């Protein structure tokens, strides 16, 4: 049975809250996010957003959260949002754990820009209705050995201490030429990091892009 309407609404509010804090340049966004992640029952969206704004001081917290069943998936997703090579060993290890295998695969894909090899998808469950079958999909289980081998052969392309998204370094000039090469969802996270950490040096995306939106009404819908 799925979450109630109220629970779904609360989840969307939590997700929007951190984005709004970053977009507005709220001075406490980083501190508040870290504090929310360190609580006894941390907010999963805060954990994911911590990956967007994380610095090396946050890595130990993400590793700790990845060891607990209730926060492991969110922490693995945060590691993908963070994109640093220091967290790759933790992501690779999580590929071997059924609970976190898919989240770890998606994080590695986000960082490397390459698809993690997967097994053939299993058949759909027998109890699904015809309508449910129309929406059922399963990407197959990640194959850890193949991912480990790929990283062993290609790790030298990823410099230690740098952040990577979709196989591209986003540390040196995150809003420079590489920005336009990133998928839309990743671009937005890269932008939010800059707004959160360097608000005075990062233009307001909505104000800067509005004239272009007026010329191409379908363009801004891809950003948010």
N, C-alpha and C positions, 0 to 999 in steps of 0.2 A: 504494500500500500504506500502510495507516494506521500510527500509532505503536504500538510494542509495549506490552504491558500495563504493563511497568515504567515506560516513558516517560509513559504516561497517569497512572499512580499518582504519579509525581514531579510532574507538572503540577498535579494536584489538591493535593498537599502544599504546593507553592509558593504556590498561590492561597490556601489556608487559613492558611498561615504569617503572611502580612501582616495578614489579618483578625484572627487570634488576637492578634497583637502589639498591634494597635490596641485591640481589645476589652479587653485586660488592662491597658491604659494603660502599657505598657512605655516607660520614659523614653527609650530609644534608637531607637524605631520610626522616627521621622522621619529621623534621622541615618543609620541603617542602610539605609533605603530609598534615600536619595539616594546613598549610597556604592555600593550595588548597581547603581544605574542608571548610574553614572559609570564602571563597570568596562569593560574591553576587550570582554567578551562579557556584556552586561547581561542580567539576568533579565527576561523580558517581563512577568511578573506584578508585578515590582517597578516597572516603568515604568508599568503601568496604575494601580497603587496610588499612585504618585507624583502622578498626576492628582487623586486623592481628597484628598490632604493638601497639595498644592502651594501655595506662595505666589509672589509675583512673582520671587523669586530663582531659582525653578526653571524659569521660562518659557524661558530661553535654552537650557537643557539639553533640554527637550522639543522645541524647534525643531530643535536639532542632531540629536537622535535621529530626528526625522521626515524627515531628509534621507538617511538610510542605509537601504538596502533591507531589511536584516535586522531593523531596529527600527522602521521607518516605521509599520506598522499599529498596533503597540502604543502608539507615541507619539501617533498620531491619536486612538486610543481614550482615552488619558489626557487629551488636550485636552478631549474631551467630558465626562469625569468632572470636570475642573477647572471648566469652564463660564464662563470669563472672556472678555469681549469682545476683549481684547487678542490672543487666539489665533484669533479668527474668520478674519482674513485668511489665516492658515496653513491652516486647515481648508478654506476656499473654494478656495485654490490646489491643495490635494490632491485636490479633486474632479475635476480635469483629468488626473490621473495614474491609469492603469488599476490599478496595484498598490494604491493607497490610496483609490480613489474610494468604495468601499463603506464603509470605516471612517470616512472623512470625512463621508459622508452620515449615518451612524448617530450620529456625534458632534454634527453640526449639529441633528439631530432631538432628541437628548437635551437639548441646551441650549435650543433654541427651543420644543420641544413640538409642532412641526409636521413633517409628513412631507415629505421631499425628493421632488420629482417625479422619476419614473423612466420609462424606456422600457418597452415591452411585454416581458415575459420571453421569452427565447429558448426554442426547443423543447429537450426533454431530449436528452442525448447518446444516440446509437444503441446504444452498447455496454452500457447499463444493463439489468439483469435486471428482471423484473416486481416482485420484492420491493424492489429499489433504487428503482424508479420510484414506489413508494408513498411513499417518504420524500424524493424529489427535489423541490426547490423552488428557484426563482430569483426574487428580487424585481424583476428588471429593473435596468438600469444607471442610475445617477443622471444627471440632466440638469443639468450645471453652470450653463448659462445661466439656467435658471429659478431655481436656488438663489441665484445672484449677484443677480438682479433682486429676489428677495424680500428679501434682506438689505439691499439698497440702499434699498428702500422702508420697511423696518421697523426699521432699526438703532437709531433713536432711542428705541425702547422698552427698550433694554438699556443700562443706565448703565455707563459705563467704571469699572473698578475693582471691580465687583460680580460675584458668582458667580450663574449662572442654571442651573436644572435644570428641564426640562419647562416652560420659559417663565416660571418663577417665580423671584424673587430669593431666594436662600438665604444671603445674606451677613449681613443685619441680625439676624434671629431664626431661625436655621436649624432649631431644634427648637420653634419657636413654631407659630402657627396654620397657616403654610404647609406645615409638615411633613406634616400629615394629607392634604394635597392632592396629594402626590407619589406616583408609582408605587412599589410596594414595593421593587424593587431599588434605585431611586434613594434612597429613604428610608434604606435601610440604609447606603449609602455616605455620606450626609450625617451620619448618626449616628456612623459610624466616624471621620469627620474630627474631630468634636467630641471623641470619646473619645481620639483620638490627640493632639490639640492642647490640649485643656482637660479632662484626665481628672478632676481634682478638682471640676470644675464640671458634669460630665455624669453623670447617673445610670446605673447598670448596667441596660441595657435588659432583660436576661433576668430579673433580680431584680424589677424594677419591673412587668414584664408577667406574671409567673408566676401571680398570683392571677386575672388575666383569662384566662389559659390554662386554669386549672382549671375556669372557668365555661364556656369555649368551646374545646374541645379542637382544633378545626380552625384556630383563629386564629393561633397561633404558627407553624404550618407555612408561613404565607405570608411570614414574616419572614426565614427562613434557608434 
